[in-house]
């Protein structure tokens, strides 16, 4: 994805042109990494919003289903008395 340096000389042995080229390559890599980080941040924020919306939808649906389904327990006034009464 990124170009690697065509040379691996120690900075003390580099010419000015080699040093300038290396600085330019590092600046380009940094620019691409910053752009990638911004894109990842944007995607993460979008996903967080979707998760929040989906959580709210699930909560509403759960409440709706609970309201539609009859309770497994009868109301106290609907309970039949136990056999020993």
N, CA, C and O atoms as a GROMACS GRO file, in nm:
protein
  340
    1UNK      N    1   0.083  -0.118   0.000
    1UNK     CA    2   0.000   0.000   0.000
    1UNK      C    3   0.087   0.125   0.000
    1UNK      O    4   0.066   0.215  -0.081
    2UNK      N    5   0.183   0.131   0.089
    2UNK     CA    6   0.273   0.245   0.094
    2UNK      C    7   0.406   0.205   0.035
    2UNK      O    8   0.449   0.090   0.044
    3UNK      N    9   0.470   0.302  -0.025
    3UNK     CA   10   0.602   0.276  -0.080
    3UNK      C   11   0.702   0.264   0.033
    3UNK      O   12   0.692   0.333   0.134
    4UNK      N   13   0.797   0.177   0.016
    4UNK     CA   14   0.904   0.169   0.114
    4UNK      C   15   1.023   0.245   0.058
    4UNK      O   16   1.034   0.266  -0.062
    5UNK      N   17   1.108   0.285   0.146
    5UNK     CA   18   1.225   0.362   0.103
    5UNK      C   19   1.312   0.275   0.013
    5UNK      O   20   1.338   0.159   0.044
    6UNK      N   21   1.357   0.331  -0.099
    6UNK     CA   22   1.441   0.252  -0.189
    6UNK      C   23   1.582   0.233  -0.133
    6UNK      O   24   1.664   0.164  -0.193
    7UNK      N   25   1.607   0.291  -0.020
    7UNK     CA   26   1.740   0.282   0.041
    7UNK      C   27   1.724   0.285   0.192
    7UNK      O   28   1.626   0.339   0.244
    8UNK      N   29   1.819   0.228   0.261
    8UNK     CA   30   1.815   0.225   0.407
    8UNK      C   31   1.949   0.272   0.461
    8UNK      O   32   2.015   0.202   0.538
    9UNK      N   33   1.989   0.388   0.422
    9UNK     CA   34   2.114   0.443   0.471
    9UNK      C   35   2.092   0.512   0.604
    9UNK      O   36   1.981   0.557   0.634
   10UNK      N   37   2.193   0.521   0.680
   10UNK     CA   38   2.188   0.598   0.804
   10UNK      C   39   2.173   0.746   0.766
   10UNK      O   40   2.229   0.790   0.666
   11UNK      N   41   2.096   0.822   0.845
   11UNK     CA   42   2.077   0.964   0.811
   11UNK      C   43   2.207   1.040   0.790
   11UNK      O   44   2.211   1.134   0.709
   12UNK      N   45   2.312   1.004   0.858
   12UNK     CA   46   2.439   1.076   0.842
   12UNK      C   47   2.501   1.053   0.705
   12UNK      O   48   2.580   1.134   0.658
   13UNK      N   49   2.465   0.941   0.639
   13UNK     CA   50   2.523   0.908   0.509
   13UNK      C   51   2.431   0.944   0.392
   13UNK      O   52   2.463   0.912   0.278
   14UNK      N   53   2.319   1.008   0.418
   14UNK     CA   54   2.226   1.043   0.312
   14UNK      C   55   2.264   1.176   0.249
   14UNK      O   56   2.318   1.266   0.314
   15UNK      N   57   2.236   1.184   0.120
   15UNK     CA   58   2.252   1.314   0.054
   15UNK      C   59   2.128   1.397   0.086
   15UNK      O   60   2.030   1.346   0.139
   16UNK      N   61   2.136   1.525   0.055
   16UNK     CA   62   2.021   1.612   0.079
   16UNK      C   63   1.899   1.566  -0.001
   16UNK      O   64   1.786   1.570   0.049
   17UNK      N   65   1.922   1.522  -0.125
   17UNK     CA   66   1.810   1.474  -0.208
   17UNK      C   67   1.749   1.348  -0.148
   17UNK      O   68   1.626   1.335  -0.144
   18UNK      N   69   1.831   1.256  -0.101
   18UNK     CA   70   1.780   1.133  -0.039
   18UNK      C   71   1.702   1.165   0.088
   18UNK      O   72   1.596   1.108   0.115
   19UNK      N   73   1.755   1.257   0.165
   19UNK     CA   74   1.689   1.296   0.289
   19UNK      C   75   1.555   1.363   0.259
   19UNK      O   76   1.455   1.335   0.325
   20UNK      N   77   1.552   1.452   0.160
   20UNK     CA   78   1.428   1.518   0.120
   20UNK      C   79   1.326   1.417   0.069
   20UNK      O   80   1.207   1.428   0.101
   21UNK      N   81   1.372   1.319  -0.010
   21UNK     CA   82   1.281   1.217  -0.061
   21UNK      C   83   1.223   1.135   0.054
   21UNK      O   84   1.104   1.103   0.054
   22UNK      N   85   1.305   1.101   0.150
   22UNK     CA   86   1.258   1.023   0.265
   22UNK      C   87   1.156   1.103   0.347
   22UNK      O   88   1.056   1.047   0.391
   23UNK      N   89   1.182   1.230   0.367
   23UNK     CA   90   1.088   1.316   0.441
   23UNK      C   91   0.955   1.323   0.365
   23UNK      O   92   0.848   1.313   0.425
   24UNK      N   93   0.963   1.340   0.233
   24UNK     CA   94   0.841   1.347   0.151
   24UNK      C   95   0.762   1.216   0.160
   24UNK      O   96   0.639   1.220   0.168
   25UNK      N   97   0.830   1.102   0.156
   25UNK     CA   98   0.762   0.973   0.167
   25UNK      C   99   0.695   0.959   0.304
   25UNK      O  100   0.583   0.909   0.314
   26UNK      N  101   0.762   1.003   0.409
   26UNK     CA  102   0.704   0.997   0.543
   26UNK      C  103   0.582   1.089   0.553
   26UNK      O  104   0.481   1.052   0.615
   27UNK      N  105   0.591   1.207   0.493
   27UNK     CA  106   0.476   1.298   0.494
   27UNK      C  107   0.358   1.237   0.419
   27UNK      O  108   0.243   1.251   0.462
   28UNK      N  109   0.385   1.171   0.307
   28UNK     CA  110   0.278   1.105   0.230
   28UNK      C  111   0.214   0.993   0.310
   28UNK      O  112   0.092   0.979   0.312
   29UNK      N  113   0.296   0.913   0.377
   29UNK     CA  114   0.242   0.805   0.460
   29UNK      C  115   0.155   0.863   0.571
   29UNK      O  116   0.047   0.811   0.600
   30UNK      N  117   0.203   0.969   0.634
   30UNK     CA  118   0.127   1.033   0.742
   30UNK      C  119  -0.007   1.086   0.689
   30UNK      O  120  -0.110   1.071   0.754
   31UNK      N  121  -0.005   1.146   0.572
   31UNK     CA  122  -0.126   1.200   0.513
   31UNK      C  123  -0.228   1.087   0.488
   31UNK      O  124  -0.346   1.102   0.517
   32UNK      N  125  -0.181   0.975   0.434
   32UNK     CA  126  -0.270   0.861   0.409
   32UNK      C  127  -0.323   0.802   0.540
   32UNK      O  128  -0.440   0.764   0.548
   33UNK      N  129  -0.239   0.794   0.640
   33UNK     CA  130  -0.283   0.741   0.769
   33UNK      C  131  -0.385   0.833   0.834
   33UNK      O  132  -0.482   0.786   0.894
   34UNK      N  133  -0.365   0.962   0.823
   34UNK     CA  134  -0.463   1.057   0.878
   34UNK      C  135  -0.597   1.045   0.806
   34UNK      O  136  -0.702   1.049   0.870
   35UNK      N  137  -0.593   1.030   0.674
   35UNK     CA  138  -0.717   1.014   0.597
   35UNK      C  139  -0.787   0.884   0.637
   35UNK      O  140  -0.909   0.881   0.652
   36UNK      N  141  -0.711   0.777   0.653
   36UNK     CA  142  -0.769   0.649   0.694
   36UNK      C  143  -0.831   0.660   0.833
   36UNK      O  144  -0.938   0.606   0.858
   37UNK      N  145  -0.762   0.728   0.923
   37UNK     CA  146  -0.813   0.745   1.059
   37UNK      C  147  -0.943   0.826   1.058
   37UNK      O  148  -1.037   0.793   1.130
   38UNK      N  149  -0.949   0.931   0.978
   38UNK     CA  150  -1.072   1.010   0.967
   38UNK      C  151  -1.187   0.926   0.912
   38UNK      O  152  -1.300   0.936   0.960
   39UNK      N  153  -1.159   0.842   0.813
   39UNK     CA  154  -1.261   0.755   0.755
   39UNK      C  155  -1.309   0.653   0.859
   39UNK      O  156  -1.429   0.630   0.872
   40UNK      N  157  -1.217   0.594   0.933
   40UNK     CA  158  -1.256   0.498   1.037
   40UNK      C  159  -1.338   0.564   1.146
   40UNK      O  160  -1.433   0.505   1.197
   41UNK      N  161  -1.303   0.686   1.182
   41UNK     CA  162  -1.379   0.760   1.283
   41UNK      C  163  -1.520   0.788   1.233
   41UNK      O  164  -1.617   0.773   1.308
   42UNK      N  165  -1.534   0.827   1.108
   42UNK     CA  166  -1.665   0.854   1.049
   42UNK      C  167  -1.750   0.727   1.048
   42UNK      O  168  -1.868   0.730   1.083
   43UNK      N  169  -1.690   0.616   1.009
   43UNK     CA  170  -1.762   0.488   1.006
   43UNK      C  171  -1.803   0.447   1.147
   43UNK      O  172  -1.915   0.401   1.167
   44UNK      N  173  -1.715   0.464   1.243
   44UNK     CA  174  -1.745   0.428   1.381
   44UNK      C  175  -1.862   0.510   1.434
   44UNK      O  176  -1.951   0.456   1.500
   45UNK      N  177  -1.863   0.639   1.407
   45UNK     CA  178  -1.974   0.723   1.452
   45UNK      C  179  -2.106   0.682   1.388
   45UNK      O  180  -2.210   0.682   1.454
   46UNK      N  181  -2.101   0.646   1.260
   46UNK     CA  182  -2.221   0.600   1.190
   46UNK      C  183  -2.272   0.469   1.252
   46UNK      O  184  -2.392   0.453   1.273
   47UNK      N  185  -2.180   0.377   1.282
   47UNK     CA  186  -2.219   0.250   1.343
   47UNK      C  187  -2.276   0.270   1.483
   47UNK      O  188  -2.373   0.205   1.521
   48UNK      N  189  -2.217   0.359   1.560
   48UNK     CA  190  -2.268   0.387   1.694
   48UNK      C  191  -2.412   0.439   1.686
   48UNK      O  192  -2.496   0.400   1.767
   49UNK      N  193  -2.439   0.526   1.591
   49UNK     CA  194  -2.575   0.580   1.575
   49UNK      C  195  -2.672   0.468   1.535
   49UNK      O  196  -2.783   0.462   1.587
   50UNK      N  197  -2.631   0.382   1.444
   50UNK     CA  198  -2.716   0.270   1.403
   50UNK      C  199  -2.744   0.176   1.520
   50UNK      O  200  -2.857   0.131   1.537
   51UNK      N  201  -2.643   0.147   1.598
   51UNK     CA  202  -2.661   0.059   1.714
   51UNK      C  203  -2.757   0.123   1.813
   51UNK      O  204  -2.842   0.054   1.869
   52UNK      N  205  -2.744   0.252   1.835
   52UNK     CA  206  -2.834   0.322   1.926
   52UNK      C  207  -2.979   0.314   1.874
   52UNK      O  208  -3.071   0.286   1.952
   53UNK      N  209  -2.998   0.338   1.745
   53UNK     CA  210  -3.132   0.329   1.686
   53UNK      C  211  -3.188   0.188   1.696
   53UNK      O  212  -3.305   0.170   1.729
   54UNK      N  213  -3.105   0.088   1.668
   54UNK     CA  214  -3.150  -0.050   1.675
   54UNK      C  215  -3.184  -0.090   1.818
   54UNK      O  216  -3.281  -0.163   1.841
   55UNK      N  217  -3.107  -0.044   1.914
   55UNK     CA  218  -3.136  -0.074   2.055
   55UNK      C  219  -3.270  -0.014   2.095
   55UNK      O  220  -3.348  -0.078   2.165
   56UNK      N  221  -3.296   0.109   2.053
   56UNK     CA  222  -3.425   0.172   2.084
   56UNK      C  223  -3.540   0.098   2.016
   56UNK      O  224  -3.647   0.081   2.076
   57UNK      N  225  -3.519   0.054   1.892
   57UNK     CA  226  -3.622  -0.022   1.821
   57UNK      C  227  -3.650  -0.154   1.892
   57UNK      O  228  -3.766  -0.192   1.909
   58UNK      N  229  -3.546  -0.223   1.932
   58UNK     CA  230  -3.563  -0.350   2.004
   58UNK      C  231  -3.638  -0.328   2.134
   58UNK      O  232  -3.725  -0.408   2.170
   59UNK      N  233  -3.606  -0.222   2.204
   59UNK     CA  234  -3.674  -0.192   2.330
   59UNK      C  235  -3.824  -0.168   2.306
   59UNK      O  236  -3.908  -0.221   2.378
   60UNK      N  237  -3.855  -0.087   2.204
   60UNK     CA  238  -3.996  -0.061   2.172
   60UNK      C  239  -4.068  -0.188   2.129
   60UNK      O  240  -4.182  -0.212   2.171
   61UNK      N  241  -4.003  -0.270   2.047
   61UNK     CA  242  -4.065  -0.395   2.002
   61UNK      C  243  -4.088  -0.491   2.120
   61UNK      O  244  -4.192  -0.556   2.127
   62UNK      N  245  -3.992  -0.498   2.210
   62UNK     CA  246  -4.006  -0.584   2.327
   62UNK      C  247  -4.127  -0.540   2.410
   62UNK      O  248  -4.207  -0.622   2.454
   63UNK      N  249  -4.140  -0.409   2.432
   63UNK     CA  250  -4.253  -0.357   2.508
   63UNK      C  251  -4.385  -0.384   2.435
   63UNK      O  252  -4.485  -0.418   2.498
   64UNK      N  253  -4.384  -0.369   2.304
   64UNK     CA  254  -4.504  -0.393   2.224
   64UNK      C  255  -4.546  -0.540   2.232
   64UNK      O  256  -4.664  -0.571   2.250
   65UNK      N  257  -4.449  -0.631   2.219
   65UNK     CA  258  -4.479  -0.775   2.226
   65UNK      C  259  -4.531  -0.811   2.364
   65UNK      O  260  -4.627  -0.888   2.376
   66UNK      N  261  -4.470  -0.756   2.468
   66UNK     CA  262  -4.517  -0.784   2.604
   66UNK      C  263  -4.662  -0.736   2.622
   66UNK      O  264  -4.741  -0.801   2.691
   67UNK      N  265  -4.695  -0.625   2.562
   67UNK     CA  266  -4.830  -0.572   2.575
   67UNK      C  267  -4.931  -0.659   2.499
   67UNK      O  268  -5.047  -0.669   2.538
   68UNK      N  269  -4.887  -0.721   2.389
   68UNK     CA  270  -4.976  -0.803   2.309
   68UNK      C  271  -4.995  -0.945   2.364
   68UNK      O  272  -5.102  -1.004   2.348
   69UNK      N  273  -4.893  -0.998   2.427
   69UNK     CA  274  -4.900  -1.136   2.476
   69UNK      C  275  -4.970  -1.140   2.612
   69UNK      O  276  -4.945  -1.055   2.698
   70UNK      N  277  -5.055  -1.238   2.630
   70UNK     CA  278  -5.117  -1.249   2.763
   70UNK      C  279  -5.012  -1.294   2.865
   70UNK      O  280  -4.919  -1.367   2.833
   71UNK      N  281  -5.029  -1.248   2.984
   71UNK     CA  282  -4.936  -1.283   3.090
   71UNK      C  283  -4.952  -1.430   3.125
   71UNK      O  284  -5.062  -1.484   3.117
   72UNK      N  285  -4.843  -1.494   3.163
   72UNK     CA  286  -4.848  -1.633   3.207
   72UNK      C  287  -4.913  -1.644   3.345
   72UNK      O  288  -4.959  -1.751   3.385
   73UNK      N  289  -4.916  -1.533   3.416
   73UNK     CA  290  -4.975  -1.531   3.550
   73UNK      C  291  -5.110  -1.462   3.544
   73UNK      O  292  -5.125  -1.358   3.479
   74UNK      N  293  -5.206  -1.518   3.612
   74UNK     CA  294  -5.338  -1.454   3.618
   74UNK      C  295  -5.334  -1.342   3.720
   74UNK      O  296  -5.251  -1.340   3.811
   75UNK      N  297  -5.425  -1.248   3.702
   75UNK     CA  298  -5.438  -1.142   3.801
   75UNK      C  299  -5.486  -1.203   3.932
   75UNK      O  300  -5.552  -1.307   3.930
   76UNK      N  301  -5.453  -1.142   4.045
   76UNK     CA  302  -5.493  -1.201   4.175
   76UNK      C  303  -5.642  -1.228   4.184
   76UNK      O  304  -5.680  -1.331   4.240
   77UNK      N  305  -5.727  -1.142   4.131
   77UNK     CA  306  -5.872  -1.165   4.138
   77UNK      C  307  -5.918  -1.278   4.046
   77UNK      O  308  -6.029  -1.330   4.063
   78UNK      N  309  -5.835  -1.316   3.948
   78UNK     CA  310  -5.871  -1.423   3.856
   78UNK      C  311  -5.818  -1.560   3.903
   78UNK      O  312  -5.855  -1.663   3.847
   79UNK      N  313  -5.734  -1.561   4.004
   79UNK     CA  314  -5.675  -1.686   4.052
   79UNK      C  315  -5.782  -1.771   4.119
   79UNK      O  316  -5.866  -1.720   4.194
   80UNK      N  317  -5.778  -1.898   4.093
   80UNK     CA  318  -5.868  -1.989   4.164
   80UNK      C  319  -5.804  -2.020   4.299
   80UNK      O  320  -5.682  -2.030   4.308
   81UNK      N  321  -5.884  -2.034   4.402
   81UNK     CA  322  -5.828  -2.061   4.533
   81UNK      C  323  -5.762  -2.200   4.536
   81UNK      O  324  -5.805  -2.290   4.464
   82UNK      N  325  -5.660  -2.216   4.617
   82UNK     CA  326  -5.595  -2.347   4.625
   82UNK      C  327  -5.694  -2.450   4.679
   82UNK      O  328  -5.794  -2.414   4.740
   83UNK      N  329  -5.667  -2.579   4.656
   83UNK     CA  330  -5.762  -2.686   4.692
   83UNK      C  331  -5.792  -2.693   4.842
   83UNK      O  332  -5.900  -2.742   4.878
   84UNK      N  333  -5.705  -2.648   4.929
   84UNK     CA  334  -5.731  -2.661   5.073
   84UNK      C  335  -5.825  -2.556   5.125
   84UNK      O  336  -5.851  -2.555   5.246
   85UNK      N  337  -5.878  -2.468   5.044
   85UNK     CA  338  -5.975  -2.367   5.092
   85UNK      C  339  -6.112  -2.423   5.088
   85UNK      O  340  -6.208  -2.354   5.123
   0.00000   0.00000   0.00000
